[in-house]
Amino acid sequence: MVKRERLDIIKDILSIIYQNRNSVKITPLIRQSNMSSTRFKEYYHELLEKELVNEIINGGNKFVSLTNKGYRFLEKYNTIVSFIDEFEL
Amino acid sequence: MPPFTGRTVFEGFVGQQFRNLFGLGLGAELFYSFVIIVCSLMIYFGTKELYELSSYKGIKYFRQAFLFFAIAYFFRSFIKFIVIYFNVKGVIDFFPITFGTTGILAQLLFLYFSSMAIFYLLYSVMWKKWNGRSYKLYLFHGIAVVIALISVLSRNPLVYLGLNIFLLLTVIFVVYTSYQHKKNKKKGHNLYFIYVLLSLFWILNIIDTLIPRFFQGLQLFIYLASTFVFLLILYRVIKNVGAN
């Protein structure tokens, strides 16, 4: 179930950003996602690389927000999980 | 004594007239291939967004399986076209005729893509248990190339049969082992059965393509059953992903 956990974690991180009106600083994001900073970094780089989130510099502070693809992931999350279950993937 | 083939058995039951009734022409063959190719491509493109969003390996291998089924069916229709249009007995007769090289190349690609489609389907279910090690995938590519080369070089129907029976037994063994080790055996969850059926009818299709007279008369039933299995999987994909 390693891979399912990965999808869950991605969904949790994206949900936190969404619940913070689509703009959150990195430190509160790490805290709210209940992960070690090393593990968070791993996922965060993946999210940036896959263009699910992007970074916005505002007044010298770095904020994280969802991209359209990030929104789409949240919309489709249940479909993805049920598809994986349905086909035993 | 006549050779013991599907045809002789079938004729024993229902006779020549009934066999002629179900004799399939080029049009029917191409239509059948077209339906399967469309089903496979709908599954492949229908799951594109899910994979792009999730980058989930299981979805990737599942999609690859159906892309390879589509490509294999394309080459299958090409082989069928040569066999029916030029009225040759089967792929064994490809060497002496002028289109030999093209026919053999089509046969080689057909066998490679067929084997890989089944291997990808297996891998999509088993990749977690095999710890997602990609070297196994390279191994499968290697086995598929070897199967294709042995089939083409040997030009022996018994070798075709043997290799495909070996492939089918491997699929049944892996799927059965996986099902036995599965903790959460959902009631009425028959996906493993569908995968075995898909592999079975696919392998019957391969035998039918390589040795056309083996199943002569029974082809219609094999085609209908194969179409049903593909449509069933497509239905389950659409049910999950949506008609878009």
Interface residues (C-beta under 8 A of the other chain):
Chain A: M1 V2 K3 L7 K50 L52 K69 R72 F73 K76 T79 I80 S82 F83 I84 E86 F87 E88 L89
Chain B: T47 E49 L50 L53 S54 S55 Y56 K57 G58 I59 Y61 F62 S124 V125 K128 K182 L191 Y192 R236 V237 N240 V241 G242
